[in-house]
Amino acid sequence: MAVGSAIIPVLLGVLMIICNYGSQIMAQQVYSGDSSEDCNNFHKESSGYLCNGAAKECQTFALYRAQQFYMSLDRVGSLFNTGPATIASASNLSVSNYSKSLDKDQAVLFPINCNCAGNFSQANLTYTAKDDDTYLKIASQTLEGLTTCQAMREQNPKVGENDLKTGTKLVAPLRCACPTRQQLDQGVKYLLSYIADVEDDDEIIPAKFDIRHEDFISANKLEDSNPTIFPYTTLLIPLDHTPTIPPKGPFAPPPPPRLPASPPLDLNSGPPPSSNSHTFVVILITSLAAALLVLAGFVIAIVLCLNRRKRRKVLKEAEAKRLEAAKIFKEPILMFRELSDLLESDRLIHYSLKELREATENFSEESRIEGSVFRGLLRGKRVAMKRMNGEVSKEINMLHKLHHANLVTLLGICLGHEEHHAYLVFEYAENGSLSNWIEDAGPRDSLPWKQRLQIAVDIAEGLEYLHHGSSPSCVHKDLKTSNILLDHNFRAKIANFGLAKSGAGVASLTSHIIGTHGYMAPEYLRDGLVTAKLDVFAFGVIVLQILSGRRAVGTWRTGHGERFLSDEITDLLQGENAKENLSDWIDPNLQESYDLEVAFRIACIAKACVEKDLAFRPSMTEIRVELSGLAGISTDDSPLEWRIIPTFSSQFQPR
């Protein structure tokens, strides 16, 4: 018993020494974890991998996933100063067109020359800064974690955050490492710089590359049991062969650990020591080992359960952080895959950012129409260019399906990668928006009666097409005078489809109420109900503005405070003196150029459009028929003569 008690601690000590020594043999670099995004504090593991390889220089590989503005071999190659053919060969891709879009998140491999630079092992990349770049954005988004913001700052000490202007040349140290002498002895030829995916953990990654779990753990100095792997951080993959793209989907469990070979039997060593003593020690050690295994299994099960919860929380936090970063950096989430068919067809022109810069004198104030909209001459044609932030593929896919004379035409797009913006290029409306000619316009800028009627009919025809002629039908949701553009002949075109909703029937509920004060229907404000009658209400408000020359919301009577035009018309058309009241209310700039009877009927149409109950509002087809008939009465500028008086539907009579 005393012998057994003495042997057990000796054996355990030997085992610990062997385990520690084995770990040191394979140990390569410390995993940086989430400290790589903590740019304001120093973390030595975030500065780079230590230069402890057997060679000071080696060729290795890095993995990158296609994203946003780098969705082709051409663009990935330009980012990493590598030829697209080289990337295609390393990634085992057979391609004939290097500019063809890759799938989003498609993995590609590219070779890098890893060198010792002082104490750190890295591959220096020359990167040209873009607008809105920060060191964190370059490291964690553009380069997807293949470097860190701390390493970027250390490599570019003379370039502060405020000095990151378009065209600034930077050194981006890609994280890489060369195998140590011990790893070479184990057969390791390459240490692949791998970017962790959202789904990855310490079991999935080794299974992807068919390597042993313990080799992966040791190469990155990770915890032995359930280490936390953060998405978009770099890990080293020890490989005994040239790397290939790992498969997606479920993975087989990693291969079992290699057991040490049994020592050969020495036939000349003589008989073993006392069998009784030996048997007792073997039984004791076996029993203790079994007990320890049971206890260890129980502890591991608990730790696995706790770490699974922790990992899920960490992944959610990391994904939330990534999405928040995308919002802060205002990068449009533009899917080339979704737009590739349109760009390769003749339906949309793909303009270059250089063309847009030249057409607008580098987006000068003189070329600005308003906000983020600019005018310019592109390929011999006057156009309007709208700079977009955020998701634009939905609006593009909708606009290219809409074709009507009273809708603004989308001519093409510019994917503006250098500025991290997308631009939509539209036909140019020489006379600007209707709001400039209606709301508080003076006598010199006021539109004549005939043009006002034509504009109302144009808008009605455009909306009728959206509601009943397009496939699928569409609700604009943001109709207002500033979104009605006038061409050189003052013909109206509906613009700005950023909030539009399409689909069969287009009736839905939303809790996200967006719109302009005075144009939103009561059911939309109250319940979030979206139907075609939402546009009908807004159209009624615009017609009231065309008649009165007033804003949708304003103060018109002393002591009445701020009121909606949609409420004002209800009071105006009540009583026996409705027409006289209307005459006082109509835009004084029109003087006596209009027929009061026609104006009264148009006012009744507008009143029907802004009914509180959407069931009483007419359809755009009914409105267009009535308005077209009324506009047809006014054929010239002479006093109106009633030649053909259209049937005035009872639903448009004042109630």
C-alpha positions in Angstrom: 0.0 0.0 0.0 2.8 2.3 0.8 4.5 1.6 -2.5 1.2 2.4 -4.3 0.8 5.6 -2.4 4.3 6.7 -3.4 4.0 5.7 -7.0 0.6 7.5 -7.7 1.8 11.1 -7.1 5.0 10.4 -9.1 2.9 9.1 -12.0 0.6 12.1 -11.9 3.6 14.5 -11.8 5.1 12.7 -14.8 1.8 13.0 -16.7 1.5 16.7 -15.9 5.1 17.3 -17.1 4.4 15.4 -20.3 1.2 17.3 -20.9 2.9 20.6 -20.3 5.9 19.7 -22.4 3.6 18.5 -25.2 1.7 21.8 -25.1 4.9 23.8 -25.3 6.1 21.7 -28.2 3.0 22.6 -30.3 2.3 26.1 -28.8 2.5 28.9 -31.4 0.6 32.1 -30.7 -1.9 33.6 -28.2 -5.4 34.0 -29.6 -6.3 37.7 -29.4 -10.1 37.2 -28.8 -12.3 40.2 -28.6 -9.4 42.4 -27.4 -8.7 43.1 -31.1 -11.7 45.5 -31.2 -10.6 47.4 -28.1 -8.7 50.1 -29.9 -8.3 52.5 -27.1 -6.4 50.1 -24.8 -3.1 48.2 -25.3 -3.2 44.4 -25.6 0.0 42.8 -26.5 -1.7 39.8 -28.2 -3.5 42.3 -30.6 -0.2 43.7 -31.9 0.5 40.6 -33.9 1.8 37.1 -33.7 5.3 36.7 -32.2 8.1 35.9 -34.5 9.0 32.5 -33.1 9.0 30.4 -36.3 11.8 28.1 -37.3 12.3 30.4 -40.3 12.2 34.2 -40.4 10.3 34.1 -43.6 7.8 31.7 -45.2 5.0 31.5 -47.7 1.6 30.8 -46.2 -2.1 31.5 -46.9 -5.0 33.5 -45.6 -8.7 33.1 -46.0 -11.1 35.9 -46.9 -14.9 35.9 -47.4 -16.5 38.0 -50.2 -18.4 40.9 -48.8 -20.3 44.0 -49.9 -17.7 45.9 -52.0 -15.3 43.0 -52.5 -17.6 40.5 -54.3 -15.3 39.5 -57.2 -11.8 38.1 -57.7 -10.8 41.4 -59.3 -11.8 43.4 -56.2 -10.4 40.9 -53.7 -7.2 40.9 -55.6 -7.0 44.7 -55.6 -7.6 44.7 -51.9 -4.7 42.3 -51.1 -2.4 43.4 -53.9 -2.7 39.9 -55.5 -3.6 38.8 -59.0 -7.1 37.4 -59.4 -5.7 34.4 -61.3 -3.5 33.6 -58.2 -6.5 33.7 -55.9 -8.6 31.5 -58.3 -5.8 29.0 -58.4 -5.3 28.9 -54.6 -9.1 28.6 -54.1 -9.5 25.9 -56.8 -11.9 28.1 -58.7 -12.4 27.7 -62.4 -13.5 31.1 -63.7 -13.4 32.8 -67.1 -14.5 36.3 -65.8 -12.6 37.6 -62.8 -15.1 40.5 -62.5 -18.1 38.2 -62.1 -19.7 38.4 -58.7 -18.9 35.9 -56.0 -21.5 34.7 -53.6 -21.9 36.7 -50.4 -19.5 35.2 -47.7 -17.9 32.9 -50.3 -14.5 31.9 -49.0 -11.4 32.4 -51.1 -7.7 31.7 -50.3 -4.7 33.8 -51.3 -1.0 33.3 -50.7 1.0 35.7 -48.6 4.7 36.1 -47.8 5.0 36.1 -44.0 8.1 37.9 -42.6 9.5 38.9 -39.2 9.2 42.6 -38.6 10.9 43.3 -35.3 9.2 41.0 -32.7 6.1 40.3 -34.9 5.4 38.0 -37.7 3.3 39.6 -40.4 2.6 40.2 -44.1 2.6 44.0 -44.8 -0.2 45.1 -47.1 -0.4 48.6 -48.7 -3.9 49.9 -48.2 -5.3 53.2 -49.6 -7.7 54.9 -47.2 -11.3 55.7 -48.3 -13.8 58.3 -47.1 -15.1 57.6 -43.6 -12.4 55.0 -42.8 -11.2 54.4 -39.3 -8.6 51.9 -38.1 -11.3 49.8 -36.5 -13.3 49.8 -39.7 -10.3 48.9 -41.9 -9.3 46.1 -39.5 -12.6 44.5 -38.5 -14.7 45.2 -41.5 -12.7 45.7 -44.7 -10.0 43.2 -43.8 -12.4 41.1 -41.6 -10.0 40.7 -38.7 -6.9 39.7 -40.6 -5.3 42.6 -38.8 -6.3 44.7 -35.7 -6.8 48.4 -35.1 -3.9 48.3 -32.5 -1.5 46.8 -35.1 -2.6 49.4 -37.7 -1.9 52.2 -35.3 1.5 50.9 -34.4 2.5 50.4 -38.0 1.3 53.9 -38.9 2.4 56.1 -36.0 2.4 59.3 -38.0 -1.2 58.9 -39.2 -3.8 59.6 -36.6 -7.5 58.9 -36.9 -8.1 62.5 -38.0 -5.5 62.1 -40.8 -7.3 59.2 -42.5 -8.3 61.0 -45.7 -9.1 59.6 -49.1 -5.9 58.4 -50.7 -3.8 58.2 -47.6 -1.4 55.2 -47.9 -1.3 52.9 -44.9 0.6 49.8 -43.9 -1.9 47.0 -42.9 0.0 44.2 -41.1 -1.8 40.9 -41.9 -1.6 38.4 -39.1 0.4 35.4 -40.1 3.0 33.0 -38.7 5.6 30.4 -39.7 5.7 27.0 -38.1 8.0 26.5 -35.2 10.8 23.8 -35.3 8.6 21.5 -33.2 5.6 22.0 -35.5 7.8 21.2 -38.5 9.0 18.0 -36.8 5.3 17.1 -36.4 4.7 17.5 -40.2 3.1 21.0 -40.1 3.9 22.8 -43.4 1.5 25.8 -43.2 -0.2 27.9 -40.6 -3.3 29.2 -42.4 -4.6 32.6 -41.2 -8.3 31.8 -40.8 -11.1 34.2 -40.0 -13.6 32.7 -37.6 -17.2 32.5 -38.8 -20.3 33.1 -36.7 -21.0 29.4 -36.5 -17.5 28.4 -35.6 -16.3 27.0 -32.3 -13.3 24.9 -31.1 -14.9 21.7 -32.4 -16.2 22.9 -35.8 -13.0 24.6 -36.9 -10.7 21.5 -36.6 -13.4 19.3 -38.2 -13.6 21.7 -41.2 -9.9 21.2 -41.9 -9.7 17.5 -40.7 -7.0 18.3 -38.0 -6.8 17.1 -34.5 -8.6 19.2 -31.8 -5.5 19.3 -29.6 -3.3 20.5 -32.4 -5.7 23.4 -33.1 -6.0 24.3 -29.4 -2.2 24.2 -28.9 -1.4 26.3 -32.1 -3.5 29.1 -30.7 -2.9 28.6 -27.0 -6.6 28.3 -26.3 -8.1 26.9 -23.2 -8.3 23.1 -23.2 -12.0 23.0 -22.6 -14.6 25.0 -24.6 -12.7 28.2 -25.3 -14.8 31.2 -26.6 -14.2 31.9 -30.3 -15.3 35.3 -31.5 -16.5 35.9 -35.0 -14.3 37.9 -37.4 -11.1 37.2 -35.4 -8.0 35.4 -36.7 -6.9 31.8 -35.7 -4.0 29.7 -37.0 -4.8 26.3 -38.7 -1.8 23.9 -38.6 -1.8 21.9 -41.9 0.5 19.3 -43.3 -0.7 20.0 -46.9 -1.5 23.0 -49.1 -4.8 24.5 -47.7 -8.1 24.1 -49.6 -11.4 25.8 -49.0 -13.2 24.1 -46.2 -16.7 22.7 -46.9 -19.9 24.3 -45.5 -22.6 22.6 -43.5 -22.3 19.8 -40.9 -18.9 18.4 -40.2 -17.7 15.0 -39.1 -16.1 14.8 -35.6 -12.4 15.3 -35.5 -10.2 12.3 -35.7 -9.3 10.5 -32.5 -6.1 11.4 -30.7 -3.0 9.5 -31.7 -2.1 7.0 -28.9 1.6 6.5 -28.2 3.0 3.2 -29.5 3.6 0.4 -26.9 7.2 -0.2 -26.2 8.7 -3.3 -27.7 8.9 -6.4 -25.5 12.5 -7.0 -24.2 13.0 -10.8 -24.2 16.3 -10.5 -22.4 15.2 -8.4 -19.5 14.5 -11.3 -17.2 11.4 -12.0 -15.1 9.3 -9.0 -13.9 9.4 -7.9 -10.2 7.1 -9.3 -7.6 3.8 -10.1 -9.2 1.8 -9.4 -6.1 3.2 -5.9 -5.6 2.9 -5.2 -9.3 -0.8 -6.4 -9.5 -1.7 -4.3 -6.5 -0.2 -1.1 -7.9 -2.0 -1.8 -11.3 -5.4 -2.3 -9.7 -5.0 0.8 -7.5 -4.0 3.0 -10.4 -6.7 1.6 -12.6 -9.4 2.2 -9.9 -8.2 5.7 -9.3 -8.1 6.5 -13.0 -11.6 5.2 -13.5 -12.9 7.3 -10.6 -11.1 10.4 -12.0 -12.5 9.8 -15.4 -16.1 9.6 -14.0 -15.6 12.8 -12.1 -13.9 14.5 -15.0 -16.8 13.5 -17.3 -19.3 14.9 -14.8 -17.4 18.2 -14.6 -16.9 18.4 -18.4 -20.7 17.9 -18.9 -21.4 20.9 -16.6 -18.8 23.0 -18.2 -20.1 22.2 -21.7 -23.6 23.2 -20.7 -22.4 26.5 -19.1 -20.1 27.3 -22.0 -22.8 26.6 -24.6 -24.9 29.3 -23.1 -22.0 31.6 -22.8 -21.0 31.0 -26.4 -24.5 31.8 -27.7 -24.5 35.0 -25.7 -21.1 36.0 -27.0 -22.1 35.3 -30.6 -25.3 37.3 -30.3 -23.3 40.2 -28.8 -20.7 40.0 -31.5 -23.3 40.0 -34.3 -25.1 42.9 -32.7 -21.8 44.8 -32.5 -21.0 44.0 -36.1 -24.4 45.3 -37.2 -24.1 48.4 -35.1 -20.7 49.1 -36.6 -22.2 48.8 -40.1 -24.8 51.4 -39.1 -22.2 53.7 -37.6 -20.0 53.5 -40.7 -23.1 54.1 -42.9 -22.1 51.4 -45.4 -24.9 50.3 -47.7 -25.6 46.7 -47.4 -25.8 46.2 -51.2 -25.9 42.6 -52.5 -24.1 42.4 -55.8 -25.6 38.9 -56.2 -29.2 40.4 -56.2 -28.3 43.1 -58.7 -25.9 41.3 -61.0 -28.7 40.3 -63.5 -29.8 43.9 -63.8 -26.2 45.2 -64.3 -25.4 42.6 -66.9 -28.5 43.4 -68.9 -29.4 46.6 -70.9 -32.0 47.6 -68.4 -29.7 49.6 -66.2 -26.5 51.5 -66.9 -23.6 50.9 -64.5 -21.9 54.3 -64.2 -18.4 54.6 -62.6 -17.8 56.8 -59.6 -15.2 58.7 -61.8 -18.0 59.6 -64.2 -20.2 60.9 -61.4 -17.3 63.0 -60.0 -16.6 64.6 -63.3 -20.2 65.3 -64.0 -20.7 67.1 -60.7 -17.3 68.7 -60.4 -16.5 66.3 -57.5 -20.1 66.8 -56.0 -19.7 70.5 -55.7 -22.2 72.8 -54.0 -23.0 74.3 -57.4 -24.2 70.9 -58.7 -26.2 70.1 -55.6 -30.0 70.2 -56.1 -30.8 69.6 -52.4 -29.6 67.3 -49.7 -27.8 64.3 -51.2 -29.2 64.9 -54.8 -26.9 66.3 -57.5 -27.3 67.3 -61.1 -24.8 66.7 -63.9 -24.2 65.7 -67.5 -23.6 62.0 -67.9 -22.8 60.5 -71.3 -24.4 63.6 -73.0 -27.6 63.4 -71.0 -28.8 65.6 -68.1 -29.4 63.5 -65.0 -30.0 63.7 -61.3 -27.8 61.6 -59.0 -29.0 60.6 -55.5 -26.5 59.4 -53.0 -27.9 56.5 -50.9 -27.0 55.1 -47.5 -28.3 51.7 -46.3 -30.2 49.0 -48.3 -30.9 50.0 -51.9 -31.4 46.8 -53.7 -35.1 46.7 -52.8 -35.7 50.2 -54.3 -33.7 49.4 -57.4 -35.5 46.1 -58.0 -38.8 47.9 -57.7 -37.9 50.9 -59.8 -36.6 48.9 -62.8 -40.0 47.2 -63.1 -42.0 50.5 -63.1 -42.5 52.1 -66.5 -44.8 55.1 -66.8 -44.6 58.6 -68.2 -45.7 60.0 -64.8 -43.1 58.1 -62.8 -39.4 59.3 -62.6 -37.2 56.9 -64.6 -34.2 55.1 -63.1 -31.5 55.2 -65.7 -28.7 53.4 -63.9 -26.6 53.0 -60.7 -23.1 53.5 -59.4 -21.9 51.2 -56.7 -19.5 53.9 -55.4 -17.2 51.4 -53.6 -14.5 54.0 -53.0 -16.8 56.2 -51.0 -18.9 53.3 -49.4 -22.0 54.8 -51.0 -24.4 53.8 -53.8 -25.8 56.3 -56.3 -29.1 56.1 -58.2 -29.1 58.0 -61.5 -32.5 59.3 -62.6 -33.8 61.3 -65.5 -33.5 65.0 -64.8 -36.6 67.1 -64.0 -35.6 70.7 -65.1 -38.3 72.5 -63.1 -37.7 70.8 -59.8 -40.3 69.8 -57.3 -44.0 70.9 -57.2 -43.4 72.3 -53.7 -41.2 75.1 -55.1 -44.1 76.2 -57.4 -47.0 75.8 -55.0 -46.2 76.4 -51.4 -46.0 80.1 -50.7 -45.0 80.9 -54.3 -45.1 84.5 -55.3 -47.0 85.9 -58.4 -44.0 85.5 -60.7 -43.4 81.8 -59.7 -47.1 80.8 -59.5 -48.4 78.2 -61.9 -51.3 79.0 -64.2 -54.6 77.2 -63.8 -54.3 75.1 -66.8 -50.9 73.7 -65.7 -52.2 73.0 -62.2 -55.1 70.9 -63.7 -52.6 69.0 -65.9 -50.3 68.3 -63.0 -53.2 66.9 -60.9 -54.2 64.6 -63.7 -50.5 63.5 -64.2 -50.2 62.5 -60.6 -53.6 60.7 -60.7 -52.5 58.7 -63.8 -49.1 57.8 -62.1 -50.9 56.6 -59.0 -53.5 54.7 -61.0 -50.6 52.8 -62.7 -49.0 52.0 -59.3 -52.2 50.8 -57.7 -53.7 48.9 -60.7 -51.3 48.8 -63.7 -48.0 47.6 -62.2 -47.2 44.0 -61.4 -47.2 43.6 -58.5 -49.2 46.6 -57.4 -47.5 49.2 -55.3 -48.2 51.8 -52.6 -45.9 54.8 -52.7 -46.4 55.7 -48.9 -44.6 59.0 -49.1 -46.5 61.1 -51.5 -46.1 64.9 -51.1 -45.3 67.9 -53.2 -41.6 67.6 -52.7 -41.7 64.1 -54.2 -43.6 65.4 -57.4 -41.0 66.5 -60.0 -41.8 68.7 -63.0 -40.0 68.2 -66.3 -39.3 71.0 -68.9 -43.0 71.0 -70.0 -44.2 71.1 -66.4 -45.5 67.5 -66.7 -45.5 65.8 -63.3 -43.5 62.7 -62.3 -43.8 60.8 -59.0 -40.3 60.3 -57.4 -38.7 58.9 -54.3 -39.8 55.2 -53.8 -37.6 54.6 -50.7 -40.7 53.8 -48.5 -42.8 52.2 -51.3 -44.3 48.8 -50.6 -45.2 46.3 -53.3 -47.1 43.0 -53.3 -50.4 41.4 -54.3 -53.2 43.6 -52.8 -50.6 45.6 -50.8 -52.6 45.7 -47.5 -50.6 45.2 -44.4 -50.0 46.5 -40.9 -46.8 48.1 -39.6 -45.6 49.4 -36.3 -42.9 51.5 -38.0 -44.8 54.7 -38.8 -42.8 56.9 -41.2 -44.1 59.9 -43.2 -44.6 63.6 -43.4 -46.9 65.6 -41.2 -50.1 66.5 -42.9 -50.0 63.8 -45.6 -50.5 60.6 -43.5 -53.9 59.1 -43.4 -55.7 58.6 -40.0 -55.7 54.8 -40.2 -52.0 54.7 -40.8 -51.2 57.0 -37.9 -53.6 55.1 -35.6 -53.2 51.4 -36.6 -50.2 51.3 -39.0 -52.6 50.1 -41.8 -51.1 50.4 -45.3 -53.4 50.2 -48.3 -53.7 52.1 -51.6 -56.1 54.5 -49.8 -53.0 55.8 -48.0 -51.9 57.3 -51.3 -55.4 58.5 -52.1 -55.4 60.6 -48.9 -52.0 62.1 -49.6 -53.2 62.9 -53.2 -56.2 64.7 -51.8 -53.9 66.9 -49.7 -51.7 67.7 -52.8 -54.8 68.7 -54.8 -55.9 71.0 -52.0 -52.4 72.6 -52.1 -52.7 73.0 -55.9 -56.0 74.8 -55.4 -54.9 77.0 -52.5 -51.1 77.4 -52.9 -50.7 76.6 -49.2 -48.7 74.1 -47.2 -50.2 70.8 -45.9 -50.1 72.1 -42.4 -50.2 75.8 -41.5 -52.0 78.8 -39.9 -54.5 80.5 -42.2 -57.0 82.1 -39.9 -56.2 84.3 -36.9 -56.9 82.6 -33.6 -57.3 79.1 -35.1 -53.8 78.0 -34.7 -52.1 75.4 -36.8 -54.4 73.2 -38.9 -54.3 70.5 -41.5 -55.6 71.3 -45.0 -57.5 68.0 -44.9 -59.5 69.4 -41.9 -59.8 72.9 -43.4 -61.7 71.7 -46.5 -64.4 70.0 -44.5 -65.4 73.2 -42.8 -65.0 75.2 -46.1 -67.5 73.2 -48.1 -70.3 73.2 -45.6 -73.3 75.4 -45.8 -75.0 77.4 -48.5 -72.0 79.7 -49.1 -69.6 76.9 -49.9 -68.6 78.2 -53.3 -68.1 81.8 -52.1 -66.0 80.5 -49.2 -64.0 78.5 -51.7 -63.4 81.5 -53.9 -61.9 83.4 -50.9 -59.7 80.3 -50.1 -58.3 79.6 -53.6 -54.7 80.8 -54.3 -55.0 84.6 -54.9 -52.2 84.3 -57.5 -54.8 82.7 -59.9 -56.9 85.8 -59.7 -59.9 85.2 -62.1 -58.2 82.8 -64.5 -60.2 79.8 -63.3 -63.8 78.7 -63.4 -65.4 78.5 -60.0 -67.6 75.6 -60.9 -64.7 73.5 -62.0 -62.7 74.5 -58.9 -65.6 73.6 -56.7 -65.9 70.1 -58.3 -62.1 69.6 -57.9 -62.3 70.7 -54.2 -65.1 68.1 -53.7 -62.9 65.4 -55.2 -60.1 66.4 -52.9 -62.5 66.3 -49.9 -63.6 62.8 -50.8 -59.9 61.7 -51.0 -59.2 63.0 -47.4 -62.3 61.3 -45.7 -61.4 60.0 -42.3 -63.0 56.6 -43.1 -61.0 55.0 -45.9 -64.1 53.2 -47.1 -65.5 56.5 -48.3 -62.4 57.4 -50.3 -62.6 56.7 -54.1 -60.1 54.7 -56.1 -57.4 56.4 -58.2 -59.2 55.2 -61.3 -62.4 56.9 -60.3 -60.4 60.0 -59.4 -58.5 60.0 -62.7 -61.7 59.7 -64.7 -63.4 62.7 -63.0 -60.3 64.9 -63.1 -59.6 64.2 -66.7 -63.1 65.2 -67.6 -62.8 68.4 -65.6 -59.4 69.3 -67.1 -60.8 68.6 -70.6 -63.3 71.5 -70.0 -60.5 74.0 -69.8 -59.1 73.8 -73.3 -57.7 77.3 -73.6 -57.2 80.4 -71.5 -60.5 82.0 -72.5 -63.4 82.1 -70.1 -64.7 78.5 -69.8 -67.7 77.4 -71.9 -69.4 74.2 -70.9 -69.2 72.0 -74.0 -69.0 68.5 -72.5 -69.8 68.4 -68.8 -68.7 65.0 -67.4 -71.0 63.1 -65.1 -70.1 64.2 -61.6 -70.3 61.1 -59.4 -72.4 61.3 -56.3 -69.5 60.2 -54.2 -67.8 63.5 -55.0 -70.7 65.6 -53.9 -70.3 67.5 -50.6 -71.7 65.5 -47.7 
